[in-house]
Amino acid sequence: MNTRLDRSEFMPFAPVVAEGDARDVFEVTDANAYACRFMTITCDVKKEWSGKIPAVVHVDETARPQIIRRSENPLYYDILQAFKAESGLPVLVNTSFNVHEEPIVNNPEEAAKALVDDRIDYIVTDDGVYGIEGRDGL
């Protein structure tokens, strides 16, 4: 993914996890749970999970998780739950999908450009799933 987004290997990706699964995977406590909602701190990854989610684990066995609550983001939460039901993994990679040294994608036009430029495979919104016909089985 770093190659696809023109990022160095020193720019680790962050995990996104549903609130109910966060403490099972990461060392989330009452003291740091709130900050984890905003990807502002790192937490240790529990030993049994680090090998299962290597794309989001830093070299020091930490990660910078974003905890999602269904009440605040039902679509994202439901995607996490569906992925977990399918794969057994409660974590997805969270990225802004911007190219290195470009600003974070901030509007639908920039998201569509990322899709056309082949930096992402799909865009998911409340209105549907969008991809490029003929790419990845569409």
C-alpha positions in Angstrom: 0.0 0.0 0.0 2.9 2.4 0.7 4.1 1.9 -2.9 0.6 2.5 -4.3 0.2 5.7 -2.3 3.9 6.8 -2.9 4.6 6.7 0.8 7.8 5.4 2.6 7.7 2.4 4.8 8.3 4.7 7.7 4.7 6.0 7.3 2.7 3.2 9.0 -0.9 2.9 8.4 -3.4 3.1 11.3 -6.0 0.6 12.3 -9.7 1.3 12.7 -11.7 -0.9 15.1 -15.2 -0.9 16.5 -15.5 0.2 20.1 -16.6 -3.2 21.3 -13.5 -4.9 19.8 -10.8 -2.3 20.7 -9.8 -3.6 24.1 -9.5 -7.2 22.7 -6.9 -6.1 20.2 -5.1 -3.1 21.7 -4.1 -2.0 25.2 -7.0 0.4 25.4 -7.8 1.5 28.9 -10.3 3.9 30.5 -7.5 6.5 30.5 -6.7 6.4 26.8 -10.0 5.2 25.2 -11.2 8.8 24.4 -7.9 9.8 22.7 -8.1 6.6 20.6 -11.2 7.8 18.9 -9.1 10.4 17.1 -5.9 8.5 16.3 -3.9 10.8 18.5 -1.9 8.2 20.6 -0.4 4.8 20.2 -1.2 1.7 22.2 0.5 -1.6 22.5 -1.0 -4.3 20.2 -1.9 -7.5 22.1 0.6 -10.3 21.3 -2.1 -12.6 19.9 -3.1 -9.9 17.4 0.2 -8.4 16.1 0.9 -11.2 13.6 -2.7 -11.1 12.4 -2.8 -7.4 11.5 0.8 -6.6 10.5 0.0 -3.8 8.2 -1.0 -1.6 11.1 1.6 -2.7 13.7 4.7 -0.5 14.2 8.1 -2.0 14.7 7.8 -1.4 18.5 4.5 -3.5 18.5 2.3 -0.4 18.9 -0.4 1.0 16.7 -2.4 4.2 16.5 -6.0 3.0 16.5 -9.1 4.9 15.7 -12.1 3.6 17.7 -15.4 3.8 15.9 -18.8 4.0 17.7 -21.9 3.0 15.8 -23.8 6.0 17.2 -21.3 8.4 15.6 -20.6 6.6 12.3 -23.1 3.8 11.6 -21.9 3.1 8.0 -18.2 2.7 9.0 -19.2 0.7 12.0 -21.3 -1.7 9.9 -18.5 -2.1 7.4 -16.2 -3.1 10.2 -18.7 -5.6 11.6 -19.3 -7.1 8.1 -15.6 -7.4 7.5 -15.2 -9.1 10.9 -18.0 -11.5 10.2 -16.4 -12.4 6.8 -12.7 -12.5 7.8 -12.6 -13.0 11.6 -10.5 -9.8 11.8 -12.0 -6.8 13.7 -9.5 -4.3 12.2 -9.3 -2.5 8.9 -6.5 -0.2 7.6 -7.4 3.4 8.0 -5.9 5.8 5.6 -6.7 9.2 4.2 -5.7 7.8 0.8 -3.8 10.9 -0.1 -0.5 10.7 -1.9 2.6 11.6 0.1 3.0 15.4 0.5 -0.5 16.1 -0.8 -3.3 17.3 1.4 -5.8 14.8 2.8 -8.7 14.0 0.4 -11.3 16.5 1.5 -14.3 16.4 -1.0 -16.0 14.1 -3.5 -14.0 15.4 -6.4 -10.7 14.6 -4.8 -12.0 11.2 -3.8 -13.1 10.5 -7.4 -9.6 11.6 -8.6 -8.0 9.1 -6.2 -10.2 6.4 -7.6 -9.5 7.3 -11.2 -5.7 7.6 -10.5 -5.9 4.0 -9.1 -4.8 4.9 -5.5 -7.9 3.2 -4.1 -10.2 0.4 -5.3 -13.6 1.6 -4.1 -15.4 4.6 -2.5 -18.1 3.7 -0.1 -20.7 6.3 0.8 -24.2 6.3 2.2 -25.5 6.2 -1.4 -23.5 3.2 -2.6 -20.1 1.6 -3.5 -18.2 3.1 -6.4 -15.4 1.6 -8.4 -14.0 1.6 -11.9 -15.8 -0.8 -14.3 -13.5 -3.6 -15.4 -11.2 -3.2 -12.4 -11.2 -5.7 -9.6 -14.2 -7.6 -10.8 -16.6 -4.6 -11.4 
